[in-house]
Amino acid sequence: MTLDMLPLGQDAVITAVGGEGPLRCRLLDMGLIPKTLVRVEKVAPLGDPIELWVRGYSLSLRKEDAHNITVEVRKP
């Protein structure tokens, strides 16, 4: 599953970060690296961008960019 498809409030673990060149580097610099816990906190009224909780802070990310991040749903 990709991060843009993760339901609101669901915890997941990042398994892979895709993209090429500067986009991939930017995602990694923001702390979106494999084995990191992430949760969708809010979704904008029109569905884009989404607000994530990652590493103790909130991060807004466009769905187009979130589509490059593969996650595995974390079971409670």
Buried (B, 14 or more C-beta within 10 A) or exposed (E): BBBBEBEEEBBBEBEEBEBEEEBBEEBEEBBBBEEBEBBBBEBEEEEBBBBBBBEEEEBEBEBEBBBBBBBEEEEE
